[in-house]
Every structure is written in structure tokens, then in C-alpha cells.
Amino acid sequence: MGLRGRVAARTLDRAPDNPMAPVVAALFQTHGWAQDYGALMPELLKAPAEDQSRDVTLLVELVGEEQRDQWHRFVAAELANRLMRRRLPFTLEQLRTMTNVAVGGRRWARGDVGPAVLRAVEQAHDGPVTDPGLVALLQGARDRLEAGERTAESRKAAARLDGLLGAPAPVAPFPFPDPWSMAITQRLEQLDDPARVDARQVLDLAGRRGTSARPSQTFTRRREQLVAELGADRAGAAGAVLLRTAAHVPASADIGRTPSETGAILRGLVDVSAACPIPDAARALADYAVAGWRKVPGLGAQCRKAASAAIVALGEHPDGPSELGRVRARVRQEAAREEVAVALSAAAAALGVSPDELEEQAVPDFGLVDGAREERLGGHVARISADERGRFGLSFVAVDGGRVLRSVPAEMRRDHAERLRELKADVKDMQTMADAQRQRVERLLLDDPSWTYAEWTRRYACHGLVGPLARRLIWRVDQRSVGWRDGAWREADGTALPATPEDASVRLWHPADATLDEIQTWRLATETWHIVQPFKQAHREIYLLTEAERASRTYSNRFAAHVLRQHQLGALAAARGWSYRLQGAWDSADEDVRLWLPRHGLRVRYLVDRPWDSEEIAESGVFRYVLTDQLRFESEDGEPVALEQVPVRVLSETLRDVDLFVGVASIGNDPEWTDHGEDRRYHDYWSSYSVGELGIAALTRRDVLSRLLPKLAIADRARLEDRWLVVDGRLRTYRIHLGSGGVQMEPGRQYLCIVPGGRDGAPSKIHLPFEGDSMLSIVLSKALLLADDDRIDDPTITSQIRR
């Protein structure tokens, strides 16, 4: 028995001439729904689905009776909407009746039941509506919608109606112009015809994705159909080019964050790319994950929802794990890094391996052999290769004569323009991945994993991308430490590594496990062999416990009482895998710089205090500076761990990171700090730090300079004295501090302010045995500059020298 039959049996006032009267009487007389109109819902839901379909149709008709009391129609609409949350078997006649009520008036749709009725029509049709009566009603609604005010909501409704009417999709489904939609639309017009057609289909589908957290079944079905129709290669390439275009829009305060409507379309592009198991799609997802998490000054992440969706998609993509490693190396927000960790863990669990092992196994080689790849295009060979510093570049060699060209050949620009763009994109992808692998491999110095010789050869020594990096490092094969020279792995004295069994053990060499003689031998070898290590290894600092730390047992004060620039501290911490939340003038718990070491069951805390009485606060309310305190190790349960119980390598690497934080972020390294008019309370600290005792990193710097200075053109005018590099210029003598880079002039030890330029790399003609020590480069650059002080033409410097 349907609603009308059930209600009629209890109705006090039956009106045969009005079939809706029993409904009204039952709703508002028998059950008193003015007070509780949900009392009949359980009874209605017990009825068979066909009866519920009839009930809904009656209720929608009641909503359309304008002469009815407004409260009665409101109640009927509430009931109809609740019942239509289910997928009911409406007949065509019922759909016509409800659609006539919902979209047959002057407005495009009744707000009370319109969306639910439209959803019922969509659920009843896999494709466009074919019934003439229903088509006429929907078309009328579409026309009224077009004539009305254009809003984001109306555009979404228009897209739904177009889908039901089978109308052609618009070129770009963006609700309004913004930097992202404009960039994508412009990129569409630049594509050749086949690629443009594919991209428009992908973009149209992305525009129908909606704003829900997970894509609807309808969207998923259409996505599968499109990928099957185009093929994964074409669909993935189309989605990739659009995602990359969006990723290239810069993050700036004047542009702002991505509008939510455009962000929903970008999330649709993410979903399409996720369904295409090709490397290009995974790289595009990674590019957008990084771009979406870029911080817009004063606003936050550029488009967090789409970026998070991209990270989740990478965790499920066959080529995603290696790209997740690249994302982890480039994002800075703690929340983003946590999302990457979750995605990596999910992917690793699905394969039954650890996240680190998965990331290691999944590194793409980009078709490189020994760090190079060649491709013939017309009369030239395009060659991608890595230099001695691991920097990838694109060059061209003429087939006729083998001449290497300094610029892109005209033939390449004319006949192979699209392929040239792809090759340049490949170089960029290779470099980004190589940088991510450099950070990952440096983390191995802390984790200390081991491989069989066969595994190591495949994953490192002979890997197309990682190989050039691995061949600039020192490895321990069983009991031999070896480096790459003249096409073979050799010991420091040049002895070649003999034939090695495949099951031999290989580890990354660390100076903490070596004798002083071995360390010195390898330092000389890397310098003599002109190896530029991707990070400090042979020259790596070793941090051992001091007597004061043995006495304090559970904490170290070695890096306490420093004043650090907070934003720079946060950036350094994120880059080294630590977590830190900026502190400001708001009521929140104190935040320390933290590092979690699950492999060792340890947590590290570097305590920093907020300077509440300081007036140095940025516009955002964040303190410009923080004050440092103790460094502590704790168990996973939060219990203090004695420093003597921490493994030597773990202790050394952790203290090295903290020394880096202080060495880079300290205000003592800012030559202009006093000129800024900053908080004068810290002036004594700034003065003492800029000329203070050398730390371990600065002592290593001094050791390198002791062997480097005799090889320089200024060797007869430069010398090391205690903590200084002393340079005799033509006008004055200068003392450059090896820790802070600060400069004093003789006589009188007057302070000389020299601000490093935008590039802090060492002079190109000077060979340094490692990368990553910007202060060494700054010291050398200042020494070369001041040795010829009579040729300096910068008035900000000459005015100080000649004063």
C-alpha cells in the first residue's frame, strides 16, 4: 500500500475531488507534523521501492501547488528530499511529472526540490535524455538558466543540464578567468590539433568532477571510458600537460590562492592523471603536488586540496614512489611531508617492503646510460648528460664532423620544436629527481643500510640517474673503502677493486667509522682526483661527546644561547627532515625543532624559546628571532636517553644538523645586522659570534683552505692565522673569520661590511672537493675580492676601505 492508501485509512477528512487532500490531512492533522514532521519517515522507508517512488512523486506535486500553505509545502519538500537520497526506480511518467514541477516554472529550478529531482533524472540515464517531453522540460530550464545571472553555482547546474541534453562541452569549463584557467586555456591553443582535442576532452571531464572529497561513481565511470577510448598514453599526456601548466603559475600575494571552483577542476585533472599508468602522468602529479603546496605569502598553501589529492594519487600510481621522494625533497610544510609519508607507507605496504626500500627501487633512469642519453634529430644528435657536479644539460653535436654546438641549431627550432620542448622538460625532470636523490642518499649516512654487491650495482653504481652521483662518493665494499676513478672502483692509493662476489656487503662510507689516517687519505684523494662530492663525505665533520655533555648526561648545551632568524631556521629544518612550527605573538604551546628517528627508536628535540619581550615581530605576527637552548634525545615513549647511549653516527649526524642551523641562521652571520637597527639587546651576541672560536664545521673549512691556498693566485698574499684567513690587499690588510665570514680591516680591526651577492657559489676557476658549504665559497670570494682592493669599484665597499 502506497502513501495515499496508508494515509487514507487514517484520514478524518477525505476529499474525493482532490487526491492530494488525504496526504495533507495525514501529514498535518493525524500526525501533527507541524511539531514533528519526521514521525512518518521510518514507515515510509519500510515500503517497497516502487511505492516510495509513487510517494515521492505525490510529495513533489504537493510542493508545486502554490495555493497550499507554505509550511505544508516545506514539509513535503523535506520528505521528498529525504526519500530521494536513495536511488529509486522512477518510471518515465514519474520523472516527467517531477521535472515539470522542479524546472517548469519561471525559474530554472525550484530550490526546494530541483537539485534532488535533477539528480534522480541523472541516475536514471547513463547518457543523454532521449524522451521528447523530458528533453523539452530540461531545455527550457537550460534556457532560463542561461538568461539569468552567471554565478559559479549556475555554471555547475548548466554543466549538469548539458550532460543530460548531450550538448557539446565548452572549450574550458572554468567558472571565471583566473591565472590558472587563463594559463591552461592559452596552453590549449598552443597544442597541435590531435593533442588539443585530447586535452579538451580531459579538461571537460575534469570540469564535471565536482567538489566532493572523493570522485562520484558517475565521474569514475566516465573517466574509465575516456581513458579506454583515448588510451592511457594519450589521456595521461593530455592531463600531464594541463597539470604542468597549472603548476607553473607562481605563488604570490597579488595572485592569491587558487579559487575553489578552479581547484575542483584541477583535482579532476589529478584524478584523470591518476588513472593513467605512465611515467609522464606521475611526474605531472608530483609537479602539481609541489606547486599546490607552495605557500602564498600571508594566505597559506596555493591549492592544498588538489595538491593533497595528487600526493594520494602518487601513492597508488605504479610510477609514484620515486616521484613522492621528489615531492618530499621539495615541500616544506610539515603537513605536506606527513601526507607524503602516509602515501609512501601505503604504497610500500601494498608491495610488502619498507618505504625507504620502495623509494630506492623505484628511481627512474630516464633512459640514461652512465648519466647520458642521445637521440638523433635530423642532422644533429641531441645529448643529455651530467657534468662533474651532477648538473644535467642539453647539447647538440653535428652528425657531419662531430662539432659540438654552443646553441640550439636552427634546424632543431624549425623542424623539431615540439621535441625540443620535450627534451628541455626531460632535463628539468632529471635535475629535479637527481637533487631529490642527493638528499635521499645523504640521509643514508644516518640510517646506515647495507646492500649486496649485486643490489648496489643495480641500484647505485650502474643506475642511469643515480650512477653519476654514486661515482662521486666513497663506498665500503666488505673491508675495502673505494671511490671511482679512471673507469674503475679504486682504493685511495689507486688500487683497483678486485673481482667481488655478488653477495659481498656494501655500505656508504662514513668518517665516523674510519681512522684518522684513513680520513686524511681520502680527503687528499678526492682533492687529487678532482672529485666534487655531492655533499661532504670525506671532509664531513665528526661530532663526539665533550666532557661537559658526559657530565650533563641527557642533554647538550653545545648549541644553546644563540639568536637565530626564525624563518631561516624553519626552512633549514624542513630541508634536513626536521619538523618545526613558527612561533609568534599568539597563545600556543612552545614549539621545538624535532627529528624522529624510527629506525633507531629515538626522538630528538632542539629547544628554542620565543623572545616575548622583543619588538622584532613580522607583519604576520611571527617572531623574527628565536633563542636556542638544550638539545635532547628521547625514547619513543618520551623518556630521556643518555647521550652516551646514542650511536656514534646518529649523534654525529644530529649534532651536525644543529650546527648547520646555528651556522646559517645565526644573526652573527648577517654582515648588515647592526645596520638594520635590529634589537640592540643582541648586539653583544652578534659581535662575539662574528669573531668567536671556530666550531667543527669551521675547523674543517680551515683544513680545506690549508691545502687550497697554495694553489691560488693570491697564495703569496693570503695566510691562515688561528680563526682567520688574512689577506694582504694593495690598500689594507683584511682578516676574514672562517666561521661567520665577517671581515676586519687593519689597522684598528675596523669592521668591513660586504654583502654576498645572489650567487654564493665559489669562483668558477677554484676546485672545491665538495658541494654544500656556502660559507667556504663566501670566504674565498671575499679573499679574492680584497686581494685586489684597489680595483674594487663598489662605492659601498670603497667608502669603508678608504675612510
Beta strands, then each sheet from edge to edge (+ up, - down):
strand 1: 295-296
strand 2: 300-301
strand 3: 372-377
strand 4: 380-386
strand 5: 392-398
strand 6: 404-405
strand 7: 450-452
strand 8: 475-477
strand 9: 480-485
strand 10: 488-490
strand 11: 505-508
strand 12: 555-556
strand 13: 563-565
strand 14: 593-597
strand 15: 602-609
strand 16: 625-635
strand 17: 718-721
strand 18: 724-728
strand 19: 733-737
strand 20: 743-746
strand 21: 750-752
sheet 1: 1+ 2-
sheet 2: 3+ 4- 5+ 6-
sheet 3: 7+ 11- 8+ 9- 10+
sheet 4: 12+ 16- 13+
sheet 5: 12+ 16- 15+ 14-
sheet 6: 17+ 18- 19+ 20- 21+
end
